[in-house]
Amino acid sequence: MARAAAFEHPPGADAPAARRPEDCSVEHWLAFLGHRWNALLLWHLGDGPKRHGELKGRLPGVTPKVLTARLQELRGAGLVVREDIAGFPAGVVYRLTDAGRSLLSILDQIDLWARTAPCSAASAMPRSLFGATGSH
């Protein structure tokens, strides 16, 4: 699919007019995935369903309240589902939908780039964007 000529602007113009993220699907999804924790949650759920506590353990620094809010946002976007677990102990797990799984290849490419980026590009970020536990 060809990219739209969104970056072209008239000669003599300094820059294109600012657009709202909701006016451009690429900008919208980059902002959504760029929100702290969203991409990492998708990444960790790529290994299979996880309980809230398991996700909390994989994301040091996230508070339970923020984790719950991020999971609700991912559910609202149709990327994650919440499932009740019967039995003892009863509980809840979160898993990726087909749409959520479709993003894993993109996250894999970002991880690969982060691991192999030239030193000048990688010096400002951790060696692996998704941490040592990510493995898809």
C-alpha positions as CSV (number, residue, x, y, z in Angstrom):
1,M,0.0,0.0,0.0
2,A,1.4,3.4,-1.0
3,R,1.8,6.0,1.7
4,A,-0.2,9.1,1.4
5,A,1.7,12.3,0.5
6,A,1.1,13.6,4.0
7,F,4.6,15.0,4.4
8,E,4.6,17.1,1.2
9,H,4.0,20.8,1.6
10,P,4.0,23.7,-0.8
11,P,7.3,25.2,-1.9
12,G,8.3,28.1,0.3
13,A,6.3,26.8,3.3
14,D,8.3,26.1,6.4
15,A,6.2,23.1,7.5
16,P,2.9,21.5,6.9
17,A,0.0,22.6,9.0
18,A,-0.3,20.8,12.3
19,R,-2.8,17.9,12.4
20,R,-4.6,16.4,15.3
21,P,-3.6,12.8,16.0
22,E,-7.2,11.7,15.5
23,D,-7.0,13.0,11.9
24,C,-4.2,10.6,10.9
25,S,-4.4,6.9,11.7
26,V,-0.6,6.6,11.9
27,E,-0.3,9.5,14.4
28,H,-3.2,8.1,16.4
29,W,-1.7,4.7,16.8
30,L,1.8,6.0,17.4
31,A,0.4,8.2,20.2
32,F,-1.6,5.3,21.6
33,L,1.3,2.8,21.6
34,G,3.7,5.5,22.8
35,H,1.6,6.0,25.9
36,R,3.7,4.7,28.8
37,W,2.9,1.0,29.4
38,N,0.6,0.3,26.4
39,A,3.2,-1.3,24.1
40,L,4.9,-3.1,26.9
41,L,1.6,-4.6,28.1
42,L,0.9,-5.9,24.6
43,W,4.5,-7.2,24.4
44,H,4.2,-9.2,27.6
45,L,0.7,-10.5,26.8
46,G,2.2,-11.8,23.6
47,D,3.6,-14.8,25.7
48,G,0.0,-15.8,26.6
49,P,-2.7,-14.8,29.1
50,K,-1.5,-13.1,32.3
51,R,-3.1,-12.2,35.6
52,H,-3.0,-8.6,36.9
53,G,-0.3,-9.5,39.4
54,E,1.9,-11.2,36.7
55,L,1.8,-8.1,34.6
56,K,2.6,-6.0,37.6
57,G,5.6,-8.1,38.3
58,R,6.9,-7.7,34.7
59,L,6.5,-3.9,34.8
60,P,8.3,-2.6,37.8
61,G,7.2,1.0,38.5
62,V,3.7,0.7,37.3
63,T,1.1,1.2,40.0
64,P,-1.9,-1.2,40.3
65,K,-4.3,1.8,39.5
66,V,-2.3,2.8,36.4
67,L,-2.0,-0.9,35.2
68,T,-5.8,-1.3,35.6
69,A,-6.4,1.9,33.6
70,R,-4.0,0.9,30.8
71,L,-5.6,-2.6,30.6
72,Q,-9.0,-0.9,30.3
73,E,-7.8,1.3,27.6
74,L,-6.3,-1.6,25.7
75,R,-9.7,-3.5,26.1
76,G,-11.5,-0.4,24.8
77,A,-9.3,-0.4,21.7
78,G,-10.2,-4.1,21.1
79,L,-6.6,-5.3,21.6
80,V,-7.0,-7.1,24.9
81,V,-9.8,-9.1,26.5
82,R,-10.5,-9.8,30.2
83,E,-11.5,-13.4,31.0
84,D,-12.8,-14.8,34.3
85,I,-11.2,-18.0,35.5
86,A,-13.3,-20.5,37.2
87,G,-12.0,-22.8,39.9
88,F,-9.8,-22.2,42.9
89,P,-8.5,-19.6,43.2
90,A,-10.9,-17.8,40.9
91,G,-9.5,-14.9,39.1
92,V,-9.1,-12.9,35.9
93,V,-6.6,-13.1,33.1
94,Y,-5.9,-10.7,30.2
95,R,-5.1,-11.9,26.8
96,L,-4.6,-10.4,23.3
97,T,-7.3,-10.4,20.7
98,D,-6.4,-11.1,17.1
99,A,-6.0,-7.4,16.6
100,G,-3.6,-7.2,19.6
101,R,-1.6,-10.2,18.2
102,S,-1.4,-8.5,14.9
103,L,0.7,-5.7,16.6
104,L,3.3,-8.2,17.9
105,S,5.2,-8.3,14.5
106,I,5.5,-4.5,14.7
107,L,6.8,-4.7,18.3
108,D,9.2,-7.4,17.3
109,Q,10.6,-5.1,14.6
110,I,11.0,-2.3,17.1
111,D,12.8,-4.7,19.5
112,L,15.1,-5.9,16.7
113,W,15.9,-2.4,15.7
114,A,16.6,-1.4,19.3
115,R,18.9,-4.4,19.7
116,T,20.9,-3.7,16.5
117,A,20.7,0.1,16.2
118,P,24.0,1.9,15.6
119,C,25.6,3.0,18.9
120,S,24.7,6.7,18.2
121,A,21.0,5.8,18.0
122,A,21.0,3.3,20.7
123,S,23.0,5.2,23.3
124,A,20.0,7.1,24.5
125,M,17.8,4.0,25.1
126,P,18.1,0.6,26.8
127,R,19.7,-2.1,24.7
128,S,16.3,-3.8,24.4
129,L,13.3,-1.6,24.2
130,F,11.1,-4.3,25.9
131,G,13.5,-5.7,28.5
132,A,15.0,-9.0,29.1
133,T,11.7,-10.9,29.4
134,G,10.4,-10.0,25.9
135,S,10.8,-12.9,23.5
136,H,8.6,-13.4,20.5
